[in-house]
Amino acid sequence: MCDGRWTDRLGLLREQAARCLRELKALAPNAETVIREASPCPAMVDALLELNCQMIVIATHGRSGLARLLLGKVAEYVVRNSKVQVLTVHMRQARA
């Protein structure tokens, strides 16, 4: 089941992430950007400490389950496990 399709998709995701970070860097030239290939929850919490961050701002959507009524899965994990301050911002869906 391991064919070239997954490698191609991973390459596309890497390219898209790099493009998004270049756009962010253009808007905020002093921002430090990092790409990690890992499970997002522990990778974010680990990166906060490694990068000596003072705060993280994370978007929420709250779409999955009663326990996550206000926060999404990743945001909830970061809030519960982060050793730095977390500011959550509720993101509204764009109307079509």
Long-range contacts (C-beta under 8 A, 24 or more apart in sequence): 40-74, 41-73, 41-74, 41-77, 41-78, 41-81, 42-77, 42-81, 44-74, 44-77, 44-78, 45-77, 45-78, 45-81, 45-82, 45-83, 48-82, 48-83, 48-84, 49-83, 49-84, 53-84, 54-84, 54-85, 55-84, 55-85, 55-86, 55-87, 56-82, 56-84, 56-85, 56-86, 56-87, 57-86, 57-87, 57-88, 57-89, 58-86, 58-87, 58-88, 58-89, 59-88, 59-89, 59-90, 59-91, 60-88, 60-89, 60-90, 60-91, 61-90, 61-91, 61-93, 62-90
